[in-house]
Structures are given as C-alpha cells and as structure tokens.
C-alpha cells in the first residue's frame, strides 16, 4: 500500500477533493467548481488538473500515490462506467478509464451516496455497524445501502438510488431523471424549495419565508427553528415523505442505523427527529427500533469512502 491517495466527491455544484494518507489521515481538502457546461465535458480534466497541481505543490511523485477514488452522482458499474449522471449532464462515461488516462493513476469509481455510506461505516456515524442505510440530501437525493458490511450496488450499479423512488403518482412536473413524483423532487435541497414555493403560492398566512430571495432549504429550516408556522408545516411535510419512504426500505434491508448526510443535514436535530418520528409512525413493528444518526463526517464522508474503496482494492 502506497502512502498517499485522493478521494474525490463530485457533486452538482462543486467537486470536493481530499488528499489522504492511506492510513486514513485527511491531510488537506478543497473544492473546485463542477462545470456542467457542454454535458460536463471538462469535469474530469478539471479534477485531473487539480490533483496534478496538488502533487506539484507538495513535491510528491505519482509513484507514492495509491490512486484516486471518485464518487459520482449516478449509477456505476463494476468496471467504472457511469450510466447517466443527470445532475452533471453525463450520458455513458467510462470514468475510471478517462480519469486514469488523464492522471496516470489507478482510479476506482463508486456512486457518491454509496461511497459516503462506506465512509460513514468506516469512520463516521455508522462506525461499528454492518447494516446501514445512508441518505444524502443535497442537490439531489442519494442513498447508500450496506448489508453485512458490503455495498448493495446491483446489476447496473443502480442499487441505493432511493432518490428516484416514486412517492407521488399525481406529480405533473418531471424529475431530472424523466420520471414523475420521485423522492428527490420533494426532499433534496432544491426539492424542499420547490415544495415551499408551491405552498407559499397557495397560502394567505403571514410567514417570514417571503422575505428570502432566493429562498433556500436552509432558510426553511432556520425559520422552522424560529417557530414560523408555515416553515414548520413544510418541515413536517418533507420529513413525512422521507420518513415513510425509509420505512418502506427498512422492510427490505432492516438496517441497524440510518445515517442522514448531505448539505440539508446541517439543519441538525429538527430534521433528524422529524424524519424518525414519521419513520416510526409508518414502520413495520420489527423495524421501529432502527437508530437514526447524523453523518458525523459531514461533507467529507464521500471522500473518506472513496479512499476506503482503494483500500479494499
């Protein structure tokens, strides 16, 4: 095992890059913009350039680097081929091959939520557990499912894509994936804003939410914490949708713990407590004692999980 490794977590807005010792020490981390123009054509070259720059800055040879673990927001096959990342504009992309050619390093690719789950199981909120559901609430909604310590990736790499579970058969607006009524349309950061705007368009009640332009998911949770009735009702609606979806998943995989991560998870206990309440209300009795935890690695979970993939390799 070589001394150094990179963990790269590609999101719809930024690419988070971590420079690690393979012993598990995060030495440095930074972000670059995710350029989704032209179908995301420059994303991997931008990542390669950032890694080359870091190695030059540190005076480290590529011979000392174990490789690059990379998490992407879409289904990933075992050979590193990604089959559509709708939030990046990608179609079918061989990420392992392309980034490997650009850097000359070994590349291991995983779904972003799957690698976040690995990170949380390794060093985070699910440490010590082998049966885990990880939910990431960010630009989209991702999921990582770990059963007996192993990621459930599925035949086409689409295992754990819980953001595209149908939760509303009456939805008339399409999700980015092309379907209608996906979980992501209601419980992602953008989905929460979408639900809020729909509600505000129909209400005549006074609410502090009208002062925000543009409105964000953080604004909704901040005003809910301050006691705003409309914001509180929005939190109940969104967490009700997610809690019920997770209770259905629990009937299939019976996790010991459900870890909530992603940018929306920064809302903290108001989010986690409300999700768990609705989960318990709709759960099969044998699953009601499932623990809930906030992702303790925060936005670093994906980077840690990417390095864990390299250790497994």
C-alpha positions in Angstrom: 0.0 0.0 0.0 1.4 3.3 -1.1 1.4 6.3 1.3 -1.0 8.7 -0.4 -4.4 8.7 -2.0 -7.0 11.1 -3.3 -10.7 11.0 -2.6 -12.9 13.0 -5.0 -16.6 13.5 -4.4 -18.3 15.1 -7.5 -21.5 17.0 -6.7 -23.8 19.0 -8.9 -22.2 22.3 -7.8 -18.7 21.5 -6.6 -16.1 18.7 -6.7 -14.7 18.0 -3.2 -11.2 16.7 -3.3 -9.4 15.2 -0.3 -5.6 14.4 -0.1 -5.1 11.5 2.3 -2.5 9.2 3.8 -3.8 5.7 3.2 -3.7 5.1 6.9 -6.9 7.2 7.0 -5.5 10.7 7.8 -7.0 13.6 5.8 -4.1 15.9 5.0 -5.9 18.6 3.0 -9.2 19.2 1.3 -10.5 21.8 -1.1 -13.3 22.3 -3.7 -13.4 23.2 -7.4 -16.4 24.2 -9.4 -18.4 21.5 -11.2 -18.5 22.7 -14.7 -21.7 21.2 -16.2 -21.5 23.1 -19.4 -21.3 21.1 -22.7 -22.6 18.0 -21.0 -20.0 18.1 -18.2 -17.2 17.5 -20.7 -14.5 19.2 -18.7 -15.3 17.8 -15.2 -12.7 15.0 -15.2 -10.0 17.1 -16.8 -10.6 19.8 -14.2 -10.2 17.1 -11.4 -7.1 15.8 -13.0 -5.6 19.3 -13.2 -6.4 19.9 -9.5 -4.7 16.7 -8.5 -1.6 17.4 -10.6 -1.4 20.9 -9.1 -1.6 19.4 -5.5 1.1 16.9 -6.2 3.4 19.6 -7.6 2.7 21.8 -4.7 3.6 19.1 -2.2 6.5 17.8 -4.2 5.1 14.3 -4.2 5.6 11.8 -7.1 2.8 9.8 -8.5 4.8 6.7 -7.6 3.8 7.4 -4.0 0.1 7.6 -4.7 -2.1 4.6 -4.4 -4.7 6.0 -6.7 -7.9 8.1 -6.9 -11.2 7.1 -5.5 -14.1 9.0 -7.1 -17.8 9.2 -6.2 -20.2 10.4 -8.9 -24.0 11.2 -8.7 -25.3 8.3 -10.7 -25.2 4.5 -11.2 -21.7 3.0 -11.6 -20.9 -0.5 -13.0 -18.1 -2.5 -11.5 -15.8 -1.6 -14.5 -16.1 2.2 -13.6 -18.6 3.0 -16.3 -21.2 5.5 -15.3 -24.7 5.2 -16.8 -26.1 8.7 -16.8 -25.5 11.4 -14.2 -28.4 13.6 -14.8 -27.2 16.4 -12.5 -23.8 16.5 -14.3 -25.2 16.2 -17.9 -23.3 12.9 -18.4 -24.6 10.0 -20.5 -22.5 6.9 -20.5 -19.0 7.8 -19.4 -16.1 5.4 -18.5 -14.9 7.5 -15.6 -12.2 5.0 -14.5 -10.6 4.9 -17.9 -10.8 8.6 -18.7 -9.5 9.9 -15.4 -6.9 7.1 -15.4 -5.6 8.3 -18.8 -5.6 11.9 -17.7 -3.6 11.3 -14.5 -1.7 8.0 -15.0 -3.1 6.8 -11.7 -5.4 3.9 -10.7 -9.0 5.0 -10.4 -11.8 3.3 -8.5 -15.3 4.7 -9.1 -18.4 4.4 -7.0 -21.8 6.1 -6.7 -21.5 9.2 -4.5 -24.0 8.1 -1.9 -22.6 4.6 -1.8 -19.1 5.9 -1.1 -20.5 8.3 1.5 -22.1 5.3 3.2 -18.7 3.5 3.1 -17.1 6.5 4.7 -19.6 6.7 7.5 -19.4 3.0 8.2 -15.6 3.2 8.2 -15.0 6.3 10.3 -18.4 8.1 10.9 -21.9 7.9 12.2 -22.3 4.2 11.4 -18.9 3.1 12.7 -19.2 -0.4 14.2 -22.4 -1.2 12.2 -22.6 -3.6 9.2 -26.2 -3.0 8.1 -26.7 0.7 7.2 -28.8 2.9 5.0 -27.1 6.2 4.2 -29.3 9.1 2.8 -27.6 12.1 1.3 -29.8 15.2 1.0 -28.1 17.7 -1.3 -28.7 19.0 -4.9 -30.3 15.6 -5.3 -31.2 12.7 -3.0 -28.7 9.8 -2.9 -28.7 6.6 -1.0 -26.1 4.0 0.0 -27.2 0.6 1.3 -24.7 -1.6 3.2 -25.7 -5.2 4.1 -23.4 -7.3 6.2 -20.6 -4.7 5.6 -20.9 -4.7 1.8 -22.4 -2.1 -0.6 -25.5 -3.2 -2.4 -24.7 -1.8 -5.9 -26.9 -4.0 -8.0 -26.6 -5.4 -11.5 -26.3 -2.0 -13.3 -24.9 0.0 -10.3 -28.3 1.5 -9.5 -28.7 -0.1 -6.1 -29.4 2.5 -3.5 -30.8 5.1 -5.9 -33.5 5.9 -3.4 -33.9 9.5 -4.7 -35.9 8.0 -7.6 -38.4 6.0 -5.6 -41.9 7.2 -6.6 -43.6 8.9 -3.7 -46.3 10.8 -5.6 -48.3 9.3 -8.5 -50.1 12.6 -9.1 -47.0 14.7 -9.8 -47.2 16.7 -13.1 -43.6 18.1 -13.2 -40.8 15.8 -14.3 -37.8 14.9 -12.2 -34.4 15.3 -13.8 -34.4 11.6 -14.4 -37.5 11.9 -16.6 -40.0 10.2 -14.2 -42.6 11.9 -12.1 -43.1 12.1 -8.3 -39.5 11.0 -7.3 -38.4 11.4 -3.7 -35.7 13.8 -4.9 -38.4 16.2 -6.1 -39.5 16.8 -2.5 -36.6 16.1 -0.1 -33.5 17.4 -1.9 -32.4 21.0 -1.2 -33.9 22.1 -4.5 -37.0 19.9 -3.9 -37.6 21.5 -0.5 -37.6 24.9 -2.1 -39.9 23.6 -4.8 -42.4 22.3 -2.2 -42.1 25.6 -0.3 -42.8 27.8 -3.3 -45.9 25.7 -4.1 -47.1 26.1 -0.6 -46.4 29.8 -0.5 -48.3 30.3 -3.7 -51.4 28.9 -2.1 -51.2 30.4 1.4 -52.5 33.7 2.7 -50.9 33.3 6.1 -48.1 35.5 7.2 -44.7 33.9 7.1 -41.1 35.0 7.3 -40.2 32.9 4.3 -41.5 35.6 1.9 -38.5 37.8 2.8 -36.0 35.4 1.2 -35.0 35.9 -2.4 -33.8 33.4 -3.5 -35.3 31.0 -0.9 -33.1 28.1 0.2 -33.7 24.9 2.1 -31.6 26.4 4.9 -34.0 29.3 5.2 -36.9 26.9 5.6 -35.2 25.1 8.5 -33.9 28.3 10.1 -37.4 29.8 10.2 -38.9 26.5 11.4 -36.5 26.6 14.3 -37.6 30.2 15.0 -41.2 28.9 15.2 -42.6 30.1 11.9 -45.8 28.1 11.4 -45.6 27.7 7.6 -41.9 26.7 7.8 -42.8 24.1 10.5 -45.5 22.7 8.3 -43.1 22.4 5.4 -40.6 20.5 7.6 -43.4 18.2 8.7 -44.4 17.6 5.0 -40.9 16.9 3.7 -39.9 14.7 6.7 -43.1 12.9 6.4 -42.4 12.0 2.8 -38.8 10.9 3.6 -39.7 9.0 6.8 -42.4 7.0 5.0 -40.0 6.1 2.1 -37.3 5.0 4.6 -39.8 2.8 6.5 -40.6 1.0 3.2 -36.8 0.5 2.6 -36.4 -0.8 6.2 -38.8 -3.6 5.5 -36.4 -4.8 2.7 -33.0 -4.4 4.3 -33.7 -4.0 8.1 -30.8 -1.6 8.8 -29.3 -1.2 12.3 -28.8 2.5 11.6 -30.0 5.1 9.1 -27.5 7.9 8.6 -28.6 11.3 7.2 -26.0 13.3 5.4 -25.6 15.9 2.7 -26.0 19.7 2.9 -29.5 19.6 4.2 -28.4 17.5 7.2 -26.8 20.7 8.6 -30.3 21.5 9.8 -29.5 19.1 12.6 -31.9 17.7 15.2 -35.0 19.3 13.8 -34.5 17.3 10.7 -33.4 14.0 12.1 -36.1 14.0 14.9 -38.9 14.7 12.5 -37.8 12.1 10.0 -37.5 9.5 12.8 -41.0 10.4 14.1 -42.6 9.8 10.7 -40.5 6.7 10.2 -41.8 5.1 13.4 -45.4 6.0 12.6 -45.2 4.1 9.3 -42.8 1.3 10.1 -43.3 -2.5 10.3 -43.1 -3.2 14.1 -39.8 -5.2 13.8 -38.0 -2.2 12.2 -39.2 0.6 14.6 -36.0 0.4 16.8 -33.8 1.4 13.8 -31.4 4.1 15.1 -31.0 7.4 13.3 -27.8 9.4 13.2 -26.4 12.5 11.5 -23.5 11.8 9.3 -20.5 12.7 11.6 -18.1 13.1 8.7 -20.3 15.8 7.2 -19.4 16.6 3.6 -16.2 14.7 4.0 -17.9 11.3 4.1 -17.7 10.7 0.3 -14.0 11.5 0.3 -13.3 9.0 3.1 -15.4 6.4 1.4 -13.5 6.9 -1.9 -10.2 6.2 -0.1 -11.8 3.1 1.6 -12.6 1.8 -1.9 -8.9 2.0 -2.7 -8.0 0.1 0.5 -10.4 -2.6 -0.5 -8.8 -2.8 -3.9 
